[in-house]
Amino acid sequence: MNLAGNQVKQLFKALRTGARPSTVGLWAAATAVDQLRRRSRPARELIVSKRLEPGESYVIRVPGDGESPLAASISSDTSVSTGDASGAEASITTQILSAPTELVTAANETEPVEPDLEAPTTSRRQRRRASRIASLDEAELDREVLPRRQQRRLGRAERRARTRPSRRRIRKARRRQKRAARAYAHSKHTSRPSRRKRRRRRAAERQVEYRQARVDRRSTRRRRRELRKAQKQLARI
């Protein structure tokens, strides 16, 4: 049974369908309890609320029985707002509800600090995006010494991360930067060219010697062209 729903609806449903007397009595009791709960006042109520401006402070004081009025206990530099007061002694709730009778604005000793409206407000998302983009600039790399394929991949990852600095794109760009840093460090510590490059250079030198020997035996236009091509290939390596 749904005891937290509409008890009146469930009571009439039980009467219409001919439920057992115990069920009808249960819903009748739940309906009575719900009506009593709705008509009773809550334990706590919001009586008055006030929004504080920068540099302001408020003091709420309710005079007790036999105490002097509120206006007699304040200093000359305090601003008091008074409302219509009746001759009869009002209750605490009436005094608070007649705000700002008991709402005293104490003058601030220092000048209130006015907010700088001209200063641009930066949201949390903008600060997070700026910090992510700044993390990409921390890497110091000599991109010219990297292979062209690695340069293209690193540049593409950084452009995508700067366009939309999500965590996934920033992590990918940072991984590319770390790989490039490792490759750069390896190239700095390795003064001798790789085995593949040495093998290619030896093959190009043998090709130049072979073409030069053919030109020396008999110089033709075709042999001279092939010699120049082999020399260019060796210069590129």
MODELLER restraints for C-alpha pairs under 7 A, 6 or more apart:
rsr = mdl.restraints
at = mdl.atoms
rsr.add(forms.Gaussian(group=physical.xy_distance, feature=features.Distance(at['CA:7:A'], at['CA:27:A']), mean=6.24, stdev=0.5))
rsr.add(forms.Gaussian(group=physical.xy_distance, feature=features.Distance(at['CA:7:A'], at['CA:30:A']), mean=6.22, stdev=0.5))
rsr.add(forms.Gaussian(group=physical.xy_distance, feature=features.Distance(at['CA:7:A'], at['CA:31:A']), mean=5.13, stdev=0.5))
rsr.add(forms.Gaussian(group=physical.xy_distance, feature=features.Distance(at['CA:8:A'], at['CA:31:A']), mean=5.80, stdev=0.5))
rsr.add(forms.Gaussian(group=physical.xy_distance, feature=features.Distance(at['CA:10:A'], at['CA:27:A']), mean=6.71, stdev=0.5))
rsr.add(forms.Gaussian(group=physical.xy_distance, feature=features.Distance(at['CA:11:A'], at['CA:24:A']), mean=6.30, stdev=0.5))
rsr.add(forms.Gaussian(group=physical.xy_distance, feature=features.Distance(at['CA:11:A'], at['CA:27:A']), mean=5.09, stdev=0.5))
rsr.add(forms.Gaussian(group=physical.xy_distance, feature=features.Distance(at['CA:11:A'], at['CA:28:A']), mean=6.23, stdev=0.5))
rsr.add(forms.Gaussian(group=physical.xy_distance, feature=features.Distance(at['CA:14:A'], at['CA:24:A']), mean=5.93, stdev=0.5))
rsr.add(forms.Gaussian(group=physical.xy_distance, feature=features.Distance(at['CA:15:A'], at['CA:24:A']), mean=6.72, stdev=0.5))
rsr.add(forms.Gaussian(group=physical.xy_distance, feature=features.Distance(at['CA:47:A'], at['CA:97:A']), mean=6.54, stdev=0.5))
rsr.add(forms.Gaussian(group=physical.xy_distance, feature=features.Distance(at['CA:48:A'], at['CA:97:A']), mean=6.85, stdev=0.5))
rsr.add(forms.Gaussian(group=physical.xy_distance, feature=features.Distance(at['CA:54:A'], at['CA:112:A']), mean=6.79, stdev=0.5))
rsr.add(forms.Gaussian(group=physical.xy_distance, feature=features.Distance(at['CA:54:A'], at['CA:113:A']), mean=6.86, stdev=0.5))
rsr.add(forms.Gaussian(group=physical.xy_distance, feature=features.Distance(at['CA:55:A'], at['CA:112:A']), mean=4.59, stdev=0.5))
rsr.add(forms.Gaussian(group=physical.xy_distance, feature=features.Distance(at['CA:55:A'], at['CA:113:A']), mean=6.36, stdev=0.5))
rsr.add(forms.Gaussian(group=physical.xy_distance, feature=features.Distance(at['CA:56:A'], at['CA:108:A']), mean=6.85, stdev=0.5))
rsr.add(forms.Gaussian(group=physical.xy_distance, feature=features.Distance(at['CA:57:A'], at['CA:105:A']), mean=6.47, stdev=0.5))
rsr.add(forms.Gaussian(group=physical.xy_distance, feature=features.Distance(at['CA:57:A'], at['CA:106:A']), mean=6.30, stdev=0.5))
rsr.add(forms.Gaussian(group=physical.xy_distance, feature=features.Distance(at['CA:58:A'], at['CA:103:A']), mean=6.93, stdev=0.5))
rsr.add(forms.Gaussian(group=physical.xy_distance, feature=features.Distance(at['CA:58:A'], at['CA:104:A']), mean=5.93, stdev=0.5))
rsr.add(forms.Gaussian(group=physical.xy_distance, feature=features.Distance(at['CA:58:A'], at['CA:105:A']), mean=5.10, stdev=0.5))
rsr.add(forms.Gaussian(group=physical.xy_distance, feature=features.Distance(at['CA:58:A'], at['CA:106:A']), mean=6.34, stdev=0.5))
rsr.add(forms.Gaussian(group=physical.xy_distance, feature=features.Distance(at['CA:59:A'], at['CA:103:A']), mean=6.42, stdev=0.5))
rsr.add(forms.Gaussian(group=physical.xy_distance, feature=features.Distance(at['CA:59:A'], at['CA:104:A']), mean=5.49, stdev=0.5))
rsr.add(forms.Gaussian(group=physical.xy_distance, feature=features.Distance(at['CA:59:A'], at['CA:105:A']), mean=6.75, stdev=0.5))
rsr.add(forms.Gaussian(group=physical.xy_distance, feature=features.Distance(at['CA:60:A'], at['CA:102:A']), mean=6.02, stdev=0.5))
rsr.add(forms.Gaussian(group=physical.xy_distance, feature=features.Distance(at['CA:60:A'], at['CA:103:A']), mean=5.37, stdev=0.5))
rsr.add(forms.Gaussian(group=physical.xy_distance, feature=features.Distance(at['CA:60:A'], at['CA:104:A']), mean=6.49, stdev=0.5))
rsr.add(forms.Gaussian(group=physical.xy_distance, feature=features.Distance(at['CA:61:A'], at['CA:102:A']), mean=6.02, stdev=0.5))
rsr.add(forms.Gaussian(group=physical.xy_distance, feature=features.Distance(at['CA:62:A'], at['CA:102:A']), mean=6.50, stdev=0.5))
rsr.add(forms.Gaussian(group=physical.xy_distance, feature=features.Distance(at['CA:63:A'], at['CA:69:A']), mean=6.93, stdev=0.5))
rsr.add(forms.Gaussian(group=physical.xy_distance, feature=features.Distance(at['CA:63:A'], at['CA:70:A']), mean=6.79, stdev=0.5))
rsr.add(forms.Gaussian(group=physical.xy_distance, feature=features.Distance(at['CA:77:A'], at['CA:107:A']), mean=6.54, stdev=0.5))
rsr.add(forms.Gaussian(group=physical.xy_distance, feature=features.Distance(at['CA:78:A'], at['CA:105:A']), mean=6.53, stdev=0.5))
rsr.add(forms.Gaussian(group=physical.xy_distance, feature=features.Distance(at['CA:78:A'], at['CA:106:A']), mean=5.23, stdev=0.5))
rsr.add(forms.Gaussian(group=physical.xy_distance, feature=features.Distance(at['CA:78:A'], at['CA:107:A']), mean=5.67, stdev=0.5))
rsr.add(forms.Gaussian(group=physical.xy_distance, feature=features.Distance(at['CA:79:A'], at['CA:104:A']), mean=6.64, stdev=0.5))
rsr.add(forms.Gaussian(group=physical.xy_distance, feature=features.Distance(at['CA:79:A'], at['CA:105:A']), mean=5.53, stdev=0.5))
rsr.add(forms.Gaussian(group=physical.xy_distance, feature=features.Distance(at['CA:79:A'], at['CA:106:A']), mean=6.52, stdev=0.5))
rsr.add(forms.Gaussian(group=physical.xy_distance, feature=features.Distance(at['CA:80:A'], at['CA:104:A']), mean=5.22, stdev=0.5))
rsr.add(forms.Gaussian(group=physical.xy_distance, feature=features.Distance(at['CA:80:A'], at['CA:105:A']), mean=6.34, stdev=0.5))
rsr.add(forms.Gaussian(group=physical.xy_distance, feature=features.Distance(at['CA:81:A'], at['CA:100:A']), mean=5.58, stdev=0.5))
rsr.add(forms.Gaussian(group=physical.xy_distance, feature=features.Distance(at['CA:81:A'], at['CA:101:A']), mean=5.79, stdev=0.5))
rsr.add(forms.Gaussian(group=physical.xy_distance, feature=features.Distance(at['CA:81:A'], at['CA:103:A']), mean=6.82, stdev=0.5))
rsr.add(forms.Gaussian(group=physical.xy_distance, feature=features.Distance(at['CA:81:A'], at['CA:104:A']), mean=6.86, stdev=0.5))
rsr.add(forms.Gaussian(group=physical.xy_distance, feature=features.Distance(at['CA:82:A'], at['CA:100:A']), mean=6.24, stdev=0.5))
rsr.add(forms.Gaussian(group=physical.xy_distance, feature=features.Distance(at['CA:82:A'], at['CA:101:A']), mean=4.43, stdev=0.5))
rsr.add(forms.Gaussian(group=physical.xy_distance, feature=features.Distance(at['CA:83:A'], at['CA:98:A']), mean=6.84, stdev=0.5))
rsr.add(forms.Gaussian(group=physical.xy_distance, feature=features.Distance(at['CA:83:A'], at['CA:100:A']), mean=6.77, stdev=0.5))
rsr.add(forms.Gaussian(group=physical.xy_distance, feature=features.Distance(at['CA:83:A'], at['CA:101:A']), mean=5.29, stdev=0.5))
rsr.add(forms.Gaussian(group=physical.xy_distance, feature=features.Distance(at['CA:95:A'], at['CA:102:A']), mean=6.89, stdev=0.5))
rsr.add(forms.Gaussian(group=physical.xy_distance, feature=features.Distance(at['CA:96:A'], at['CA:102:A']), mean=6.54, stdev=0.5))
rsr.add(forms.Gaussian(group=physical.xy_distance, feature=features.Distance(at['CA:129:A'], at['CA:165:A']), mean=6.05, stdev=0.5))
rsr.add(forms.Gaussian(group=physical.xy_distance, feature=features.Distance(at['CA:132:A'], at['CA:165:A']), mean=6.59, stdev=0.5))
rsr.add(forms.Gaussian(group=physical.xy_distance, feature=features.Distance(at['CA:132:A'], at['CA:170:A']), mean=6.89, stdev=0.5))
rsr.add(forms.Gaussian(group=physical.xy_distance, feature=features.Distance(at['CA:133:A'], at['CA:162:A']), mean=6.23, stdev=0.5))
rsr.add(forms.Gaussian(group=physical.xy_distance, feature=features.Distance(at['CA:133:A'], at['CA:165:A']), mean=6.71, stdev=0.5))
rsr.add(forms.Gaussian(group=physical.xy_distance, feature=features.Distance(at['CA:136:A'], at['CA:174:A']), mean=6.83, stdev=0.5))
rsr.add(forms.Gaussian(group=physical.xy_distance, feature=features.Distance(at['CA:139:A'], at['CA:177:A']), mean=6.90, stdev=0.5))
rsr.add(forms.Gaussian(group=physical.xy_distance, feature=features.Distance(at['CA:141:A'], at['CA:181:A']), mean=6.44, stdev=0.5))
rsr.add(forms.Gaussian(group=physical.xy_distance, feature=features.Distance(at['CA:143:A'], at['CA:151:A']), mean=6.58, stdev=0.5))
rsr.add(forms.Gaussian(group=physical.xy_distance, feature=features.Distance(at['CA:146:A'], at['CA:184:A']), mean=6.78, stdev=0.5))
rsr.add(forms.Gaussian(group=physical.xy_distance, feature=features.Distance(at['CA:154:A'], at['CA:173:A']), mean=6.85, stdev=0.5))
rsr.add(forms.Gaussian(group=physical.xy_distance, feature=features.Distance(at['CA:154:A'], at['CA:176:A']), mean=5.58, stdev=0.5))
rsr.add(forms.Gaussian(group=physical.xy_distance, feature=features.Distance(at['CA:154:A'], at['CA:177:A']), mean=6.77, stdev=0.5))
rsr.add(forms.Gaussian(group=physical.xy_distance, feature=features.Distance(at['CA:157:A'], at['CA:172:A']), mean=6.79, stdev=0.5))
rsr.add(forms.Gaussian(group=physical.xy_distance, feature=features.Distance(at['CA:157:A'], at['CA:173:A']), mean=4.99, stdev=0.5))
rsr.add(forms.Gaussian(group=physical.xy_distance, feature=features.Distance(at['CA:158:A'], at['CA:173:A']), mean=5.42, stdev=0.5))
rsr.add(forms.Gaussian(group=physical.xy_distance, feature=features.Distance(at['CA:160:A'], at['CA:169:A']), mean=6.88, stdev=0.5))
rsr.add(forms.Gaussian(group=physical.xy_distance, feature=features.Distance(at['CA:161:A'], at['CA:169:A']), mean=5.03, stdev=0.5))
rsr.add(forms.Gaussian(group=physical.xy_distance, feature=features.Distance(at['CA:161:A'], at['CA:170:A']), mean=5.41, stdev=0.5))
rsr.add(forms.Gaussian(group=physical.xy_distance, feature=features.Distance(at['CA:161:A'], at['CA:173:A']), mean=6.74, stdev=0.5))
rsr.add(forms.Gaussian(group=physical.xy_distance, feature=features.Distance(at['CA:201:A'], at['CA:234:A']), mean=6.70, stdev=0.5))
rsr.add(forms.Gaussian(group=physical.xy_distance, feature=features.Distance(at['CA:201:A'], at['CA:237:A']), mean=6.38, stdev=0.5))
rsr.add(forms.Gaussian(group=physical.xy_distance, feature=features.Distance(at['CA:204:A'], at['CA:230:A']), mean=6.90, stdev=0.5))
rsr.add(forms.Gaussian(group=physical.xy_distance, feature=features.Distance(at['CA:204:A'], at['CA:233:A']), mean=6.91, stdev=0.5))
rsr.add(forms.Gaussian(group=physical.xy_distance, feature=features.Distance(at['CA:204:A'], at['CA:234:A']), mean=5.39, stdev=0.5))
rsr.add(forms.Gaussian(group=physical.xy_distance, feature=features.Distance(at['CA:205:A'], at['CA:234:A']), mean=6.69, stdev=0.5))
rsr.add(forms.Gaussian(group=physical.xy_distance, feature=features.Distance(at['CA:207:A'], at['CA:230:A']), mean=6.46, stdev=0.5))
rsr.add(forms.Gaussian(group=physical.xy_distance, feature=features.Distance(at['CA:208:A'], at['CA:227:A']), mean=6.39, stdev=0.5))
rsr.add(forms.Gaussian(group=physical.xy_distance, feature=features.Distance(at['CA:208:A'], at['CA:230:A']), mean=5.47, stdev=0.5))
rsr.add(forms.Gaussian(group=physical.xy_distance, feature=features.Distance(at['CA:208:A'], at['CA:231:A']), mean=6.12, stdev=0.5))
rsr.add(forms.Gaussian(group=physical.xy_distance, feature=features.Distance(at['CA:211:A'], at['CA:223:A']), mean=6.95, stdev=0.5))
rsr.add(forms.Gaussian(group=physical.xy_distance, feature=features.Distance(at['CA:211:A'], at['CA:226:A']), mean=6.87, stdev=0.5))
rsr.add(forms.Gaussian(group=physical.xy_distance, feature=features.Distance(at['CA:211:A'], at['CA:227:A']), mean=5.16, stdev=0.5))
rsr.add(forms.Gaussian(group=physical.xy_distance, feature=features.Distance(at['CA:212:A'], at['CA:227:A']), mean=6.36, stdev=0.5))
rsr.add(forms.Gaussian(group=physical.xy_distance, feature=features.Distance(at['CA:215:A'], at['CA:223:A']), mean=5.89, stdev=0.5))
rsr.add(forms.Gaussian(group=physical.xy_distance, feature=features.Distance(at['CA:215:A'], at['CA:224:A']), mean=6.41, stdev=0.5))
